[in-house]
Amino acid sequence: MEYARLLAIVSVAALVCGCMEQAQPTTHTVSNKAELASCNSKQTVGERENCYAETAAQRMSPDLCDEIGSPNTRNICLQRMGRLLHDPAICVRIMKDDVRYTDCVSSASS
């Protein structure tokens, strides 16, 4: 009985804080953006998305970060772009990561 009650409390707390995001799919559709075509041949989703992030930085194009399916990798990409372009408006696109958002705004504004 105590175990069930504890489990219910933890579950509700996790839902309220937003800690239980939906599981990300193990595959991600490849991008059809021409700038990212060379990344699409990468064997794993992680390699492909890291390639997308690197290409976004090289091209100074934050919109390419939107092609990244992993929320964490996408947020890292946007944070980097905000810093590189000194544009705190890019940081607003960071989702569910207050620490990364705050750091992005701080470094983009300086």
Secondary structure as GFF3:
##gff-version 3
##sequence-region A 1 110
A	DSSP	alpha_helix	2	17	.	.	.	ID=ss1
A	DSSP	three_ten_helix	34	41	.	.	.	ID=ss2
A	DSSP	alpha_helix	45	59	.	.	.	ID=ss3
A	DSSP	three_ten_helix	62	67	.	.	.	ID=ss4
A	DSSP	alpha_helix	71	85	.	.	.	ID=ss5
A	DSSP	alpha_helix	88	91	.	.	.	ID=ss6
A	DSSP	alpha_helix	98	109	.	.	.	ID=ss7
###
